[in-house]
Amino acid sequence: MAWFWLILGGTFEVGFTTALRYVDGFRNLPWTIAFLASVTCSMGLLEYASRSIPMGTAYAVWGGIGAVGTVIVGMAFYEEPTTTVRLLLILAIVGCIAALKLTAS
């Protein structure tokens, strides 16, 4: 169950990085609230998952999910470049995340 919470926490990381685009120096209140709620959930779930999963593994997986998700959101909604190299690098990160899960004791 810890892996579920870790993956959910990584998903909230995508939420806070997306909200961060719009906080405007924390003057845009709705986006600031969304950012704070997402970062709180994300960090809380990382902490909870790391009680069962080694912290190094948990942090790497959490960060990888956030990074991949943020890049995908950027490509899908914010016209960030979608190139073969970027897609291959995303695939490499996903492969590393899977390998960390498979080798976690």
PATOR-159503 format. One record per residue: residue number from 1; chain; x, y, z of N, C-alpha, C, O, CB in turn. Coordinates in Angstrom, 3 decimals. Glycine has a CB too. Example, Ala and Ser with C-alpha at 12.3 -4.5 7.8 and 13.67 -1.06 7.14 Angstrom:
! residues 2
+------+------+----------+----------+----------+----------+----------+----------+----------+----------+----------+----------+----------+----------+----------+----------+----------+
| guba | nulo |     n.c1 |     n.c2 |     n.c3 |    ca.c1 |    ca.c2 |    ca.c3 |     c.c1 |     c.c2 |     c.c3 |     o.c1 |     o.c2 |     o.c3 |    cb.c1 |    cb.c2 |    cb.c3 |
+------+------+----------+----------+----------+----------+----------+----------+----------+----------+----------+----------+----------+----------+----------+----------+----------+
|    1 |    A |   13.190 |   -5.690 |    7.800 |   12.300 |   -4.500 |    7.800 |   13.200 |   -3.300 |    7.800 |   14.236 |   -3.319 |    8.465 |   11.308 |   -4.473 |    9.046 |
|    2 |    A |   12.850 |   -2.250 |    7.080 |   13.670 |   -1.060 |    7.140 |   12.900 |    0.030 |    7.870 |   13.409 |    1.138 |    8.039 |   14.084 |   -0.598 |    5.725 |
+------+------+----------+----------+----------+----------+----------+----------+----------+----------+----------+----------+----------+----------+----------+----------+----------+
This chain:
! residues 105
+------+------+----------+----------+----------+----------+----------+----------+----------+----------+----------+----------+----------+----------+----------+----------+----------+
| guba | nulo |     n.c1 |     n.c2 |     n.c3 |    ca.c1 |    ca.c2 |    ca.c3 |     c.c1 |     c.c2 |     c.c3 |     o.c1 |     o.c2 |     o.c3 |    cb.c1 |    cb.c2 |    cb.c3 |
+------+------+----------+----------+----------+----------+----------+----------+----------+----------+----------+----------+----------+----------+----------+----------+----------+
|    1 |    A |    0.817 |   -1.198 |    0.000 |    0.000 |    0.000 |    0.000 |    0.864 |    1.266 |    0.000 |    0.439 |    2.317 |   -0.480 |   -0.931 |   -0.004 |    1.206 |
|    2 |    A |    2.083 |    1.151 |    0.545 |    2.974 |    2.311 |    0.583 |    3.292 |    2.807 |   -0.829 |    3.427 |    4.011 |   -1.045 |    4.273 |    1.962 |    1.325 |
|    3 |    A |    3.411 |    1.891 |   -1.786 |    3.706 |    2.297 |   -3.157 |    2.553 |    3.094 |   -3.751 |    2.775 |    4.042 |   -4.505 |    4.002 |    1.074 |   -4.024 |
|    4 |    A |    1.336 |    2.718 |   -3.419 |    0.174 |    3.480 |   -3.880 |    0.253 |    4.922 |   -3.375 |    0.060 |    5.863 |   -4.145 |   -1.140 |    2.811 |   -3.404 |
|    5 |    A |    0.537 |    5.096 |   -2.073 |    0.618 |    6.434 |   -1.492 |    1.767 |    7.230 |   -2.101 |    1.661 |    8.442 |   -2.294 |    0.788 |    6.345 |    0.026 |
|    6 |    A |    2.863 |    6.539 |   -2.403 |    4.005 |    7.216 |   -3.014 |    3.655 |    7.714 |   -4.422 |    3.983 |    8.843 |   -4.785 |    5.221 |    6.269 |   -3.071 |
|    7 |    A |    2.997 |    6.877 |   -5.197 |    2.594 |    7.267 |   -6.551 |    1.594 |    8.420 |   -6.495 |    1.676 |    9.358 |   -7.289 |    1.983 |    6.062 |   -7.307 |
|    8 |    A |    0.658 |    8.350 |   -5.562 |   -0.307 |    9.441 |   -5.399 |    0.411 |   10.730 |   -4.998 |    0.072 |   11.809 |   -5.486 |   -1.376 |    9.071 |   -4.342 |
|    9 |    A |    1.393 |   10.622 |   -4.119 |    2.181 |   11.793 |   -3.731 |    2.920 |   12.392 |   -4.913 |    2.995 |   13.613 |   -5.042 |    3.171 |   11.425 |   -2.642 |
|   10 |    A |    3.465 |   11.548 |   -5.776 |    4.130 |   12.039 |   -6.987 |    3.162 |   12.750 |   -7.914 |    3.527 |   13.711 |   -8.592 |    4.793 |   10.890 |   -7.727 |
|   11 |    A |    1.926 |   12.273 |   -7.938 |    0.899 |   12.921 |   -8.753 |    0.569 |   14.312 |   -8.204 |    0.380 |   15.258 |   -8.968 |   -0.374 |   12.052 |   -8.805 |
|   12 |    A |    0.502 |   14.426 |   -6.889 |    0.287 |   15.748 |   -6.296 |    1.472 |   16.672 |   -6.563 |    1.306 |   17.891 |   -6.606 |    0.051 |   15.623 |   -4.786 |
|   13 |    A |    2.654 |   16.110 |   -6.742 |    3.801 |   16.948 |   -7.096 |    3.575 |   17.595 |   -8.459 |    3.920 |   18.759 |   -8.664 |    5.108 |   16.116 |   -7.104 |
|   14 |    A |    3.004 |   16.851 |   -9.372 |    2.659 |   17.431 |  -10.677 |    1.653 |   18.567 |  -10.478 |    1.720 |   19.589 |  -11.161 |    2.076 |   16.341 |  -11.637 |
|   15 |    A |    0.727 |   18.382 |   -9.545 |   -0.246 |   19.438 |   -9.248 |    0.407 |   20.697 |   -8.734 |    0.054 |   21.798 |   -9.158 |   -1.251 |   18.952 |   -8.241 |
|   16 |    A |    1.369 |   20.553 |   -7.813 |    1.956 |   21.781 |   -7.276 |    2.898 |   22.454 |   -8.264 |    3.026 |   23.678 |   -8.246 |    2.697 |   21.483 |   -5.993 |
|   17 |    A |    3.559 |   21.690 |   -9.120 |    4.408 |   22.349 |  -10.118 |    3.562 |   23.050 |  -11.173 |    3.953 |   24.093 |  -11.698 |    5.345 |   21.332 |  -10.785 |
|   18 |    A |    2.411 |   22.479 |  -11.480 |    1.512 |   23.123 |  -12.438 |    0.920 |   24.392 |  -11.830 |    0.869 |   25.428 |  -12.494 |    0.385 |   22.153 |  -12.869 |
|   19 |    A |    0.476 |   24.324 |  -10.584 |   -0.079 |   25.512 |   -9.909 |    0.972 |   26.599 |   -9.762 |    0.655 |   27.788 |   -9.792 |   -0.636 |   25.138 |   -8.526 |
|   20 |    A |    2.226 |   26.188 |   -9.602 |    3.311 |   27.154 |   -9.419 |    3.445 |   28.106 |  -10.608 |    3.918 |   29.232 |  -10.454 |    4.626 |   26.422 |   -9.199 |
|   21 |    A |    3.029 |   27.655 |  -11.787 |    3.062 |   28.511 |  -12.974 |    2.194 |   29.757 |  -12.802 |    2.451 |   30.788 |  -13.424 |    2.602 |   27.728 |  -14.197 |
|   22 |    A |    1.178 |   29.659 |  -11.968 |    0.149 |   30.704 |  -11.906 |    0.090 |   31.479 |  -10.588 |   -0.742 |   32.376 |  -10.455 |   -1.178 |   30.091 |  -12.155 |
|   23 |    A |    0.934 |   31.168 |   -9.623 |    0.803 |   31.824 |   -8.315 |    1.159 |   33.310 |   -8.356 |    0.718 |   34.069 |   -7.493 |    1.686 |   31.125 |   -7.300 |
|   24 |    A |    1.937 |   33.734 |   -9.330 |    2.274 |   35.152 |   -9.514 |    2.801 |   35.774 |   -8.226 |    2.234 |   36.730 |   -7.697 |    1.049 |   35.930 |  -10.002 |
|   25 |    A |    3.895 |   35.209 |   -7.741 |    4.488 |   35.735 |   -6.507 |    3.583 |   35.527 |   -5.305 |    3.640 |   36.294 |   -4.343 |    4.796 |   37.211 |   -6.662 |
|   26 |    A |    2.761 |   34.509 |   -5.352 |    1.790 |   34.169 |   -4.304 |    0.734 |   35.260 |   -4.123 |    0.158 |   35.406 |   -3.044 |    2.510 |   33.929 |   -2.979 |
|   27 |    A |    0.486 |   36.029 |   -5.199 |   -0.564 |   37.051 |   -5.164 |   -1.883 |   36.524 |   -5.733 |   -2.945 |   37.079 |   -5.447 |   -0.118 |   38.291 |   -5.945 |
|   28 |    A |   -1.824 |   35.470 |   -6.525 |   -3.032 |   34.876 |   -7.094 |   -3.549 |   33.840 |   -6.091 |   -3.071 |   32.706 |   -6.061 |   -2.748 |   34.221 |   -8.511 |
|   29 |    A |   -4.513 |   34.230 |   -5.286 |   -4.940 |   33.425 |   -4.141 |   -5.458 |   32.037 |   -4.508 |   -5.043 |   31.072 |   -3.868 |   -6.000 |   34.156 |   -3.394 |
|   30 |    A |   -6.337 |   31.874 |   -5.495 |   -6.811 |   30.513 |   -5.797 |   -5.672 |   29.557 |   -6.187 |   -5.639 |   28.408 |   -5.746 |   -7.837 |   30.564 |   -6.924 |
|   31 |    A |   -4.745 |   30.043 |   -7.013 |   -3.626 |   29.194 |   -7.420 |   -2.647 |   28.975 |   -6.271 |   -2.030 |   27.914 |   -6.174 |   -2.900 |   29.811 |   -8.613 |
|   32 |    A |   -2.504 |   29.954 |   -5.418 |   -1.650 |   29.788 |   -4.244 |   -2.229 |   28.725 |   -3.316 |   -1.488 |   27.900 |   -2.782 |   -1.489 |   31.128 |   -3.494 |
|   33 |    A |   -3.530 |   28.739 |   -3.121 |   -4.186 |   27.721 |   -2.293 |   -4.021 |   26.339 |   -2.926 |   -3.738 |   25.361 |   -2.233 |   -5.691 |   28.053 |   -2.107 |
|   34 |    A |   -4.200 |   26.266 |   -4.250 |   -4.006 |   24.984 |   -4.948 |   -2.573 |   24.493 |   -4.788 |   -2.338 |   23.307 |   -4.558 |   -4.353 |   25.122 |   -6.445 |
|   35 |    A |   -1.613 |   25.413 |   -4.913 |   -0.205 |   25.059 |   -4.731 |    0.042 |   24.530 |   -3.325 |    0.640 |   23.468 |   -3.155 |    0.697 |   26.271 |   -5.006 |
|   36 |    A |   -0.416 |   25.268 |   -2.319 |   -0.176 |   24.870 |   -0.927 |   -0.856 |   23.543 |   -0.584 |   -0.281 |   22.714 |    0.122 |   -0.669 |   25.960 |    0.022 |
|   37 |    A |   -2.059 |   23.346 |   -1.073 |   -2.760 |   22.076 |   -0.823 |   -2.019 |   20.915 |   -1.491 |   -1.837 |   19.858 |   -0.888 |   -4.222 |   22.147 |   -1.341 |
|   38 |    A |   -1.599 |   21.122 |   -2.730 |   -0.898 |   20.054 |   -3.459 |    0.445 |   19.724 |   -2.830 |    0.790 |   18.551 |   -2.687 |   -0.695 |   20.453 |   -4.913 |
|   39 |    A |    1.212 |   20.751 |   -2.451 |    2.524 |   20.490 |   -1.863 |    2.373 |   19.812 |   -0.501 |    3.181 |   18.957 |   -0.138 |    3.326 |   21.802 |   -1.725 |
|   40 |    A |    1.344 |   20.191 |    0.248 |    1.107 |   19.557 |    1.547 |    0.765 |   18.082 |    1.374 |    1.319 |   17.225 |    2.063 |   -0.023 |   20.279 |    2.302 |
|   41 |    A |   -0.142 |   17.793 |    0.459 |   -0.504 |   16.395 |    0.201 |    0.688 |   15.609 |   -0.323 |    0.935 |   14.485 |    0.113 |   -1.663 |   16.316 |   -0.799 |
|   42 |    A |    1.423 |   16.194 |   -1.253 |    2.558 |   15.513 |   -1.856 |    3.622 |   15.155 |   -0.820 |    4.071 |   14.011 |   -0.750 |    3.165 |   16.380 |   -2.942 |
|   43 |    A |    4.013 |   16.131 |   -0.028 |    5.048 |   15.890 |    0.987 |    4.546 |   14.943 |    2.081 |    5.290 |   14.087 |    2.560 |    5.501 |   17.222 |    1.615 |
|   44 |    A |    3.295 |   15.104 |    2.464 |    2.727 |   14.223 |    3.483 |    2.698 |   12.775 |    3.026 |    3.010 |   11.865 |    3.795 |    1.325 |   14.674 |    3.846 |
|   45 |    A |    2.320 |   12.566 |    1.771 |    2.277 |   11.197 |    1.251 |    3.682 |   10.623 |    1.069 |    3.893 |    9.429 |    1.280 |    1.521 |   11.161 |   -0.081 |
|   46 |    A |    4.636 |   11.457 |    0.684 |    6.032 |   11.004 |    0.616 |    6.503 |   10.565 |    1.995 |    7.116 |    9.507 |    2.137 |    6.952 |   12.124 |    0.063 |
|   47 |    A |    6.221 |   11.368 |    3.003 |    6.637 |   11.019 |    4.365 |    5.982 |    9.719 |    4.809 |    6.638 |    8.862 |    5.402 |    6.284 |   12.152 |    5.346 |
|   48 |    A |    4.698 |    9.568 |    4.526 |    3.973 |    8.373 |    4.944 |    4.525 |    7.123 |    4.246 |    4.733 |    6.090 |    4.882 |    2.472 |    8.530 |    4.646 |
|   49 |    A |    4.756 |    7.229 |    2.938 |    5.278 |    6.091 |    2.182 |    6.687 |    5.722 |    2.632 |    7.058 |    4.549 |    2.624 |    5.272 |    6.401 |    0.687 |
|   50 |    A |    7.475 |    6.732 |    3.026 |    8.866 |    6.459 |    3.400 |    8.981 |    5.744 |    4.747 |   10.079 |    5.370 |    5.157 |    9.654 |    7.758 |    3.445 |
|   51 |    A |    7.875 |    5.557 |    5.424 |    7.898 |    4.741 |    6.637 |    8.100 |    3.266 |    6.296 |    8.604 |    2.499 |    7.117 |    6.596 |    4.928 |    7.433 |
|   52 |    A |    7.706 |    2.872 |    5.081 |    7.830 |    1.480 |    4.648 |    8.835 |    1.284 |    3.527 |    9.392 |    0.197 |    3.368 |    6.498 |    0.969 |    4.207 |
|   53 |    A |    9.067 |    2.324 |    2.757 |    9.981 |    2.266 |    1.618 |   11.230 |    3.057 |    1.998 |   11.103 |    4.142 |    2.566 |    9.312 |    2.837 |    0.302 |
|   54 |    A |   12.429 |    2.556 |    1.707 |   13.639 |    3.315 |    2.034 |   13.578 |    4.736 |    1.457 |   13.163 |    4.929 |    0.314 |   14.886 |    2.581 |    1.504 |
|   55 |    A |   13.987 |    5.705 |    2.240 |   13.847 |    7.112 |    1.853 |   14.501 |    7.417 |    0.514 |   13.916 |    8.134 |   -0.298 |   14.443 |    8.002 |    2.916 |
|   56 |    A |   15.681 |    6.901 |    0.263 |   16.346 |    7.168 |   -1.011 |   15.518 |    6.687 |   -2.188 |   15.368 |    7.396 |   -3.183 |   17.712 |    6.509 |   -1.041 |
|   57 |    A |   14.984 |    5.485 |   -2.071 |   14.136 |    4.932 |   -3.123 |   12.852 |    5.736 |   -3.242 |   12.440 |    6.097 |   -4.345 |   13.818 |    3.455 |   -2.845 |
|   58 |    A |   12.219 |    6.018 |   -2.108 |   10.952 |    6.758 |   -2.121 |   11.132 |    8.131 |   -2.759 |   10.324 |    8.550 |   -3.589 |   10.399 |    6.909 |   -0.692 |
|   59 |    A |   12.191 |    8.825 |   -2.370 |   12.410 |   10.179 |   -2.894 |   12.701 |   10.141 |   -4.393 |   12.196 |   10.977 |   -5.142 |   13.571 |   10.867 |   -2.147 |
|   60 |    A |   13.504 |    9.185 |   -4.831 |   13.828 |    9.082 |   -6.256 |   12.581 |    8.780 |   -7.082 |   12.381 |    9.366 |   -8.146 |   14.888 |    7.996 |   -6.487 |
|   61 |    A |   11.747 |    7.872 |   -6.597 |   10.520 |    7.529 |   -7.320 |    9.557 |    8.714 |   -7.314 |    8.991 |    9.059 |   -8.352 |    9.845 |    6.284 |   -6.695 |
|   62 |    A |    9.370 |    9.330 |   -6.162 |    8.483 |   10.485 |   -6.027 |    8.934 |   11.617 |   -6.963 |    8.125 |   12.190 |   -7.692 |    8.456 |   10.978 |   -4.556 |
|   63 |    A |   10.215 |   11.923 |   -6.930 |   10.749 |   12.972 |   -7.796 |   10.639 |   12.621 |   -9.268 |   10.352 |   13.483 |  -10.099 |   12.190 |   13.244 |   -7.449 |
|   64 |    A |   10.868 |   11.353 |   -9.592 |   10.758 |   10.914 |  -10.983 |    9.336 |   11.021 |  -11.505 |    9.109 |   11.464 |  -12.631 |   11.245 |    9.486 |  -11.121 |
|   65 |    A |    8.384 |   10.615 |  -10.683 |    6.973 |   10.731 |  -11.083 |    6.627 |   12.203 |  -11.296 |    5.979 |   12.561 |  -12.279 |    6.030 |   10.094 |  -10.008 |
|   66 |    A |    7.061 |   13.041 |  -10.374 |    6.787 |   14.474 |  -10.512 |    7.436 |   15.065 |  -11.751 |    6.818 |   15.853 |  -12.467 |    7.266 |   15.218 |   -9.285 |
|   67 |    A |    8.676 |   14.688 |  -12.001 |    9.394 |   15.226 |  -13.163 |    8.748 |   14.777 |  -14.472 |    8.504 |   15.591 |  -15.363 |   10.865 |   14.788 |  -13.130 |
|   68 |    A |    8.477 |   13.491 |  -14.581 |    7.859 |   12.967 |  -15.804 |    6.470 |   13.577 |  -15.996 |    6.120 |   14.011 |  -17.093 |    7.765 |   11.418 |  -15.753 |
|   69 |    A |    5.693 |   13.606 |  -14.930 |    4.348 |   14.169 |  -15.034 |    4.361 |   15.637 |  -15.421 |    3.546 |   16.081 |  -16.230 |    3.615 |   14.000 |  -13.729 |
|   70 |    A |    5.294 |   16.392 |  -14.840 |    5.384 |   17.824 |  -15.143 |    5.798 |   18.048 |  -16.592 |    5.277 |   18.949 |  -17.250 |    6.380 |   18.513 |  -14.199 |
|   71 |    A |    6.725 |   17.246 |  -17.096 |    7.134 |   17.369 |  -18.500 |    5.968 |   17.019 |  -19.424 |    5.746 |   17.694 |  -20.429 |    8.350 |   16.454 |  -18.798 |
|   72 |    A |    5.233 |   15.977 |  -19.088 |    4.091 |   15.576 |  -19.923 |    3.012 |   16.658 |  -19.921 |    2.455 |   16.973 |  -20.972 |    3.500 |   14.235 |  -19.426 |
|   73 |    A |    2.711 |   17.229 |  -18.757 |    1.739 |   18.330 |  -18.685 |    2.235 |   19.509 |  -19.520 |    1.452 |   20.129 |  -20.239 |    1.503 |   18.771 |  -17.207 |
|   74 |    A |    3.515 |   19.820 |  -19.433 |    4.070 |   20.925 |  -20.218 |    3.936 |   20.684 |  -21.717 |    3.598 |   21.599 |  -22.468 |    5.533 |   21.136 |  -19.862 |
|   75 |    A |    4.198 |   19.467 |  -22.148 |    4.082 |   19.153 |  -23.571 |    2.624 |   19.143 |  -24.018 |    2.304 |   19.599 |  -25.116 |    4.732 |   17.801 |  -23.870 |
|   76 |    A |    1.740 |   18.620 |  -23.165 |    0.343 |   18.475 |  -23.549 |   -0.429 |   19.796 |  -23.517 |   -1.303 |   20.020 |  -24.354 |   -0.327 |   17.480 |  -22.643 |
|   77 |    A |   -0.111 |   20.673 |  -22.556 |   -0.941 |   21.858 |  -22.351 |   -0.224 |   23.199 |  -22.525 |   -0.882 |   24.232 |  -22.648 |   -1.520 |   21.804 |  -20.998 |
|   78 |    A |    1.107 |   23.201 |  -22.537 |    1.834 |   24.472 |  -22.553 |    2.808 |   24.592 |  -23.711 |    3.736 |   25.400 |  -23.666 |    2.576 |   24.646 |  -21.265 |
|   79 |    A |    2.603 |   23.803 |  -24.730 |    3.381 |   23.890 |  -25.961 |    4.885 |   23.744 |  -25.759 |    5.670 |   24.307 |  -26.521 |    3.105 |   25.187 |  -26.627 |
|   80 |    A |    5.289 |   22.996 |  -24.744 |    6.708 |   22.691 |  -24.596 |    7.083 |   21.695 |  -25.694 |    6.234 |   20.920 |  -26.136 |    7.031 |   22.118 |  -23.162 |
|   81 |    A |    8.330 |   21.705 |  -26.134 |    8.712 |   20.853 |  -27.263 |    8.520 |   19.363 |  -26.984 |    8.813 |   18.860 |  -25.900 |   10.151 |   21.111 |  -27.628 |
|   82 |    A |    8.016 |   18.687 |  -28.010 |    7.867 |   17.234 |  -27.961 |    8.791 |   16.667 |  -29.032 |    8.445 |   16.627 |  -30.212 |    6.359 |   16.781 |  -28.186 |
|   83 |    A |    9.962 |   16.234 |  -28.605 |   10.931 |   15.689 |  -29.548 |   11.197 |   14.231 |  -29.195 |   10.871 |   13.768 |  -28.102 |   12.251 |   16.513 |  -29.536 |
|   84 |    A |   11.780 |   13.537 |  -30.123 |   12.119 |   12.134 |  -29.898 |   13.067 |   11.991 |  -28.718 |   12.915 |   11.078 |  -27.907 |   12.746 |   11.523 |  -31.155 |
|   85 |    A |   14.031 |   12.874 |  -28.616 |   15.000 |   12.800 |  -27.511 |   14.293 |   12.982 |  -26.172 |   14.545 |   12.226 |  -25.234 |   16.109 |   13.870 |  -27.678 |
|   86 |    A |   13.413 |   13.972 |  -26.072 |   12.675 |   14.188 |  -24.812 |   11.844 |   12.961 |  -24.457 |   11.817 |   12.544 |  -23.299 |   11.759 |   15.432 |  -24.920 |
|   87 |    A |   11.168 |   12.383 |  -25.441 |   10.344 |   11.201 |  -25.178 |   11.199 |   10.019 |  -24.741 |   10.800 |    9.261 |  -23.857 |    9.534 |   10.828 |  -26.422 |
|   88 |    A |   12.358 |    9.856 |  -25.346 |   13.271 |    8.780 |  -24.944 |   13.790 |    9.001 |  -23.522 |   13.927 |    8.045 |  -22.758 |   14.452 |    8.683 |  -25.927 |
|   89 |    A |   14.076 |   10.238 |  -23.166 |   14.542 |   10.536 |  -21.811 |   13.436 |   10.294 |  -20.783 |   13.707 |    9.794 |  -19.691 |   15.034 |   11.989 |  -21.722 |
|   90 |    A |   12.200 |   10.641 |  -21.122 |   11.079 |   10.327 |  -20.235 |   10.974 |    8.823 |  -20.045 |   10.790 |    8.345 |  -18.925 |    9.756 |   10.892 |  -20.799 |
|   91 |    A |   11.090 |    8.082 |  -21.131 |   11.043 |    6.622 |  -21.055 |   12.168 |    6.084 |  -20.170 |   11.965 |    5.126 |  -19.424 |   11.137 |    6.009 |  -22.461 |
|   92 |    A |   13.335 |    6.688 |  -20.250 |   14.463 |    6.271 |  -19.411 |   14.160 |    6.508 |  -17.932 |   14.459 |    5.658 |  -17.093 |   15.744 |    7.026 |  -19.816 |
|   93 |    A |   13.565 |    7.666 |  -17.608 |   13.210 |    7.949 |  -16.214 |   12.183 |    6.937 |  -15.721 |   12.302 |    6.420 |  -14.610 |   12.661 |    9.391 |  -16.067 |
|   94 |    A |   11.183 |    6.656 |  -16.535 |   10.163 |    5.674 |  -16.154 |   10.805 |    4.309 |  -15.938 |   10.452 |    3.599 |  -14.996 |    9.055 |    5.584 |  -17.233 |
|   95 |    A |   11.738 |    3.939 |  -16.796 |   12.447 |    2.669 |  -16.625 |   13.230 |    2.624 |  -15.326 |   13.255 |    1.597 |  -14.649 |   13.384 |    2.430 |  -17.792 |
|   96 |    A |   13.865 |    3.727 |  -14.976 |   14.616 |    3.794 |  -13.711 |   13.677 |    3.702 |  -12.511 |   13.999 |    3.045 |  -11.522 |   15.435 |    5.098 |  -13.638 |
|   97 |    A |   12.527 |    4.353 |  -12.591 |   11.544 |    4.263 |  -11.508 |   11.086 |    2.820 |  -11.334 |   11.011 |    2.317 |  -10.213 |   10.331 |    5.183 |  -11.789 |
|   98 |    A |   10.780 |    2.157 |  -12.446 |   10.342 |    0.758 |  -12.383 |   11.450 |   -0.132 |  -11.790 |   11.178 |   -1.022 |  -10.984 |    9.945 |    0.252 |  -13.797 |
|   99 |    A |   12.671 |    0.118 |  -12.191 |   13.786 |   -0.682 |  -11.686 |   13.969 |   -0.469 |  -10.178 |   14.249 |   -1.422 |   -9.451 |   15.087 |   -0.326 |  -12.438 |
|  100 |    A |   13.813 |    0.758 |   -9.710 |   13.914 |    1.018 |   -8.262 |   12.824 |    0.264 |   -7.503 |   13.072 |   -0.281 |   -6.428 |   13.810 |    2.537 |   -7.971 |
|  101 |    A |   11.622 |    0.236 |   -8.065 |   10.560 |   -0.489 |   -7.391 |   10.859 |   -1.988 |   -7.373 |   10.649 |   -2.657 |   -6.362 |    9.213 |   -0.220 |   -8.072 |
|  102 |    A |   11.341 |   -2.495 |   -8.472 |   11.625 |   -3.942 |   -8.559 |   12.775 |   -4.365 |   -7.645 |   12.812 |   -5.503 |   -7.176 |   11.955 |   -4.325 |  -10.002 |
|  103 |    A |   13.701 |   -3.460 |   -7.398 |   14.857 |   -3.826 |   -6.556 |   14.689 |   -3.420 |   -5.113 |   15.560 |   -3.709 |   -4.292 |   16.112 |   -3.199 |   -7.097 |
|  104 |    A |   13.590 |   -2.755 |   -4.773 |   13.363 |   -2.368 |   -3.374 |   13.109 |   -3.622 |   -2.549 |   12.390 |   -4.526 |   -2.976 |   12.164 |   -1.373 |   -3.250 |
|  105 |    A |   13.704 |   -3.664 |   -1.370 |   13.522 |   -4.864 |   -0.559 |   12.315 |   -4.759 |    0.344 |   12.022 |   -5.690 |    1.094 |   14.754 |   -5.128 |    0.269 |
+------+------+----------+----------+----------+----------+----------+----------+----------+----------+----------+----------+----------+----------+----------+----------+----------+
